[in-house]
């Protein structure tokens, strides 16, 4: 009760975001161990084994899977766990995208039985495990370089480096043997470890024809006929329209991170962000598939920067945007606690799990639970994807929108300004709501407050403040 009293006092002040119903009492609510309504409401977590635990092993990560399940993670995406090439390596570890052997577990992480145990535990907890896959190139000392040099593109008798990447060699998909060997290597992990899906690196490579995926993806799925092996393409398929119908379940909303960072970094006027988000959700080129959105992933850090460098004080409210606007949200290795230090993947930089941020930790836990529970916060293709209505605000710094299905309405209100604002919003459905996320109180924990919204309701938001409402 002592913890709740300051919250009650704060919520009853005149600066409250809305006019409260009387005499409603704020209620703490649980956000732990929630389950997604369906596959369109899932949350994916990218896990870098080297930094996730001090040991850097599958066994140590397995012991912490319950923490991810408590948060509500549905899918664990393992960054490449295979042996890394030593020749031409970058940093102390080399690149996880320059592999030595597609079918060998990196001994730093463990052995095949450790992966099998990791997957079994994830399945026991109700989570899927997806593997990262690098189809375009291998490391310089990959076993195929000596065993099957015909698998590689060559020029004047020398194997080609793609994009001038000096630590990898370009594979040749004009070689039928390579196509079969690559498919077999992917299937190996489905059969040996029960892998549930794959994130395919650099899917937009012009060196990999659509015909490969048209053949390989059905064969991979046939290896596990009792489930749907899901495929995530690293790339924006509008850049490779020939890949749109080959069988991928998701692509990247590739411009989301960069565009959002630019829009909120350029000005606190919400019009730029609104225009980009409207173009994102209304683009007909993606009617047939779902997409992944992210504020950060493994590529952050390799240039000495990360999402805090990109978004600064906007990180919390842009996290709300990531989870409520569109697609399937990604969390990356420590993002769930608001971990600030830069991580690169060429060197170990183990996460200090005591070095987090209560506001972001509680905001993300609440957002995961809301995505699981609210039909209007799902993703999916057109026909499944909830509608988005962007609202005009009297104050130009406020960005607001409605997410709706036939029987569920969620209102999101974000203040891009570095000062407090008061504003009305046009187009709000009047009625009774629960305010389920409030930047002013979330540091103390998830809190639900019954409120009444009218067409003329004035919203009082602190600097960089945010609120989420669910219509009752």
N, C-alpha and C positions, 0 to 999 in steps of 0.2 A: 504494500500500500504506500510506503514512503516513496518508492520509485515513481508511482503513478501520480502523486500529488502535484509535483512540479509540472507534469504534462497537463493535468487538468487546469491548473492556473494559466498556463501558456495558451491553451486552446480557448479559454473563456475571455481572453483579452480582446479589445476592439480590433487588433490587427489580424484576427482570425481570417482565413481565406474566404469564408462564406458566412452567411447568417446561419447560426446553429439552430436546429430544432430544439424546442424546450420540452422536457428537461433531460435530453439525451446525455448519456455518460460515455466517454471514450472507453473503448475496450481493447486490450492487448489481444492479438490473435497469433496463432501458430503459423509459421511458414516452413516448418521442417517436414522433410519426407513427403512432399507433395508429388503427385503423379500426373503426367500429362493426360489430357482428355483423349488425345489421339496423336498420330505421328506429326500432325501439323502444329502441335503445341509443344514440341520438344525443344530442349536446350542442349547444345553441344559444347564440350569442353576439350580444348586442345592441351595435351599433356606432354611436356618436355621432360623426359625421365631424368636427365642429367641435373636439372635444377629443382625438380619437384620434391626430392628428399635429399638428405645429406649423403645417403648411400648411393643414390642414383640408379637403383636397381628395380626390376619388376617386383621382386619380393617386398621391398620396402613400400613401393607404390600400392601394391595390393593391400597392405595393412591400412592404407588410408582411403581406400575406396568408399568405406562407409561414410566418410566425411563428405565426399562428393554426392553420394546418394541422399544424405541428410539435407544438403543444399538443394537437391532436386535435379541434379544432372541426369540426363537421359542417355547421352551418347558420350563415350570417352574416345577421343581421336588421339591415338598415339603417334607422335612424330616418328620418323623412320627409326626403327629399332635394330636394323641390320648393321653388320660391320661396316665401318667407314674406311674409305681408302686412306692410306698413309702417304702415297706418292702425291706430291703437289698440294698437300693439305694446308688449310688455312687455320691459323690459331692452334691452340693446344689439342683440340679434338678433331679438327677437320670438319667438313660440312656434312650434315645429315643427308644432304641431297647429292652427295658424291659417294656412292656405295661401292663396297668391295665385293659383296655377294648378296644377291637378292634373297637367298633362302638360308641365311645364317644369322642367328641372333648375336648381336654385339655382346661379347663376353663381359663388358663393363656393366651391362644390364642383367645378365644371367644367361640361362640356356632355354631351349625349347620348353621343357617342363615348367619353367617359371612363367613363361608366357601363357601356357595352357592353364596354369593355376590362376593367373591374373584374369583371364577371360572367364573361367568358371566362376570365380568370385563375383565378377561384374554381372554375369548372368544370374547368379543367385540373388543379387541385390536388385535385379530388374533393369540393368543398364546394358546397352550395346557397346561393343568395342569395334572401332574402325581403325584401319591402318593407313598410314601415309604411304603413297606409292610414287616412285619416280620413273616414269616410263620413257622420258625423252633422252636420257643420258645416263652414263655410269661414271664412277671414279676412274682414274687413270690406271689403277692396278686391279680393276675388276677381273674376276676369274675368266670372263668371256674374252678379255683382250688377248690373252694367250691361247685360250682354247677355241675361240670362235671369232677370229678377227674379221670374218666376213659379215658379222653382225653390225659392223660399224661403217659409217660413211667415211670415205677416204678421198684424198686429193693428192695427186702426185706421190702415191704410195704412203702417205701419212694420214693417220686418223684425224678427223676434223674436230675442233673445239666449237661447240655451239655458242653463239653470241659472244665470242672471245672469252668465255669462262675457262680459265686456264687449268682448273682442277677437275674438269669432266670431259668425256668424249661423247660425240653425237652418235646415237644408234641409227641404223638404216632400216626403215620399215618397208623398204622395197625388197627385203630379204624375207622369204617365207619362213625360213628357219627361225629367225629372230622373232617374228610374230607369234609363232607357236611357243617358243621358249618363254617369252614374256607372259603369255597367257597361262602357261603351266606354272610359272613361278608365283603368279597371283593366286591361282587355285590351290597351290601348296598350303598357303596359310589358312584358307577356308577349311580345307580338309584336316590339317594338322592341329589347328588351334581354335577353330570355330569362329573365325573373324566374321563380323556382321556387315561390314561395309568398308569402303575405301575412299580416301581423299586422293585424287589424282593430281600430281604436281604438273604445272606448266601445260595444261591441256590445250592451250591455244597454239602450241608449237606447230609451225607449218611442216615439220618433218614427220608428223604422225597423221596419217590420212584417216578420214572418217571410216573407211572400210575396215580398218583395224578394230575400231570400237564396235562397229556393227557385228563383227564376228566374235570379238572377245567377250563383250559384256554378257550376251546370252550364255556363253560357255561357262563363265564364272558363276552366274546365277544357277546354272544347272548343277553345279557342284554341291549346292545346298538347297534342294527342292522344297524343303520344309519351311523355308523362310525367304524373305525378299532381301537379297544382298543389295544394299543401297550404295549409290555412287555419287560422290561430290566432285565436281569439276572445278579446279582452280583456274578460273578465268571467266570472263564475261562472254557468254556464247553468242552475243550479238556480233562479236568479232570473228566468230567461226560458225556462221549459220548452218554450215553443213553438219555440225555436231548436235544441232538442236534436237533432232529426233532419233539419235543413235541409242539412247537408253539411260542417259544421266538423270538422276532424280533432283539434283541441285546444281546450280552454278554459284559463283560469287556475285553479290551485288558490288561489283569491283570498284565502282566509283564512290561508294557510300562513304568510306573513311575519308578519302581525300576531299570530296566535295563538301561534306559536313564540316570538316576542319577548316576549309577555306571560307565557307559561308559564315560560320560563327566567329572566325578569327578576323574577318574583314570589318565587321560592324556588328553592333548589337541590334540593328534593325532586322526584324524577323522576316522581311519580305524576300530576301535572297534565299534563306533556308526554306521558306515555304514554297518558293518556286521550284527549287531543286527537288524537294520531297514530293511535290505534286507530280513532277515529271517522272520520278522514280516509281511511284505506285500506279500511275496511269499508263505506263509504257506497254503497249500491246504485244511487244516482242517476247514477253515473258508470260503470256497467258497460260502456257501449257506446263509450267514447272514452278517449283519452289526455289528460293534463293537463300543464301547465307549472308548475314550482315555482321559486321564486327567493327569495334573501335581499335582493337589491337590484335596482333597475332605474332607468330614466330619471326616474321621479317622485321618487326619493330626491334630496335636495339642494335642491329648490325651496323648502323651508322652513328651509334652513340646517342640516339634519341629514342623516345617511346611515346606512348599516347598522352602522357602528361606533358611532354614537350609540344605535342600537336594541339591539345585541347585546353591545357592549363586549368583555370578555374571552371571551365565548362564540362569537365569530365563527369561530374555527377548527373547533370541534367541531360547530357548527351548519352549517358548510359540508359536513362529513362527512354530517350528516343530510340535507341538501338533495340530495346526490348518490347516496345509497344507499337512501332510504326509499321513494320514490314518484315517478312521473311523469317528465317530461323536465326536466333541470336547465338553468337559464339562468345564463350569466355576463354581466356588464355592464361594458363599457368600463373596464378597469383592475382589475377584481375579481380577475383571474387572477394579479396580482402582489401582492395585498393592499394596493392603493392606498387611502390613508386620506383625503386631502383631499376636501372636499365639491365635487360638480359640480352645477350647475344647467343647465337647457337654454335659458335666456333670455340667457345670456352665455357667452363663451368662458372655459374653465378647462382649458387644455391639460394633459394628463397628463405628469408627469415620470416616465418609464419607469425611471429609476434610483432612484426613491423607492418601493421595494417592501419586501416582507417575505418572507424566505427560507422561513419555516415555511409560510405560506399558499401561496406560489408552488409549493413542492414538494408540499404536500398536494393542491392542486387538480390539478396535473399527474398525480399518482398516481391521484386519483379519476377523472379523465377516462379514463385508461388502464384502470382496473378496470371502469368502466361499459362500455367497449368490449369487454372480454375476458370478463367474467363474465356468463353468461346470467341469473343470479339478480338482477343489478342493472339489468335493463331495466324499461321501463314498458309501456304498451299497455292495451287494453281487457281486460275480464274474459275469462279463457280464455287470454290471452297474458301478462297481468301476473303476475309471480312472487308467491308467497305471502309473507306477513309473519307471523312469530310473535314476540310480545313476551315477553321473559323477565323473571322476577322476580329481583331482586338482594337479597342480604342487607343491603347498604347502600342506604339510600333515595335517595342521590344519584346512583346509577348507573342509566343508561338503556341497555338492551341489546335487540337483536332479531336474529332470523335472517331472511335472505332466501333463498328456496329455489325451485328448479325440480326436475324429476325427477332430474337428474344434477349439480346444482350447489348448494352451500351456502355462504353468506357470513354471518359473524358480525360484528356491529358493537357495540362497547362504548364508551360515552361517560360521562365523569365530570363532572357538573354542578357539583361542589363546588369551592370555592377552596382546599381542602386535599387532600392525598393520601389515597387510600382503598385498603383491601383488602377484597375481597368475593368470595363465590361466586355463581354464577348457576345457576338451575334450568333444566333442559330442554336442556342442551347435548348435541348428539350427540357421543359420545366418538369420538376418532380422531386422525388425523394431519392437521395444518393447516399452512398457510403464513401467517405473520403478515406482511402486505404493506403495512400502514400503522401507524406507531407514532409518537405525538406526541413521544416522547422522542428520537427519532433522525431524524425527517423533515427537520429543518433541514439536515442533512448530505446528504440525498438519498434517493431511493427504495431501500428495503432489504427483502429477503425473508429470513425466518428460519423454518426448520422447527421446529414445536413439537408437543407432544402435549397434547391436552385431555381431561380426564376429567370425570365428573359432579361431583367435589369440587374441581376446580381452583380455586385462589385467584388472583384477578386483582389485581395491584398497579398502580394507576393514579396518576399525578401529578395535581396540581391542574389542572382543566380538560383532563385527558388523554383520549386516544382511541386505540383500536386497531381494526384491521379484519383479519379472518382469512378465508382461503379453504380449505375442506376439500379435501384432496387425494384 
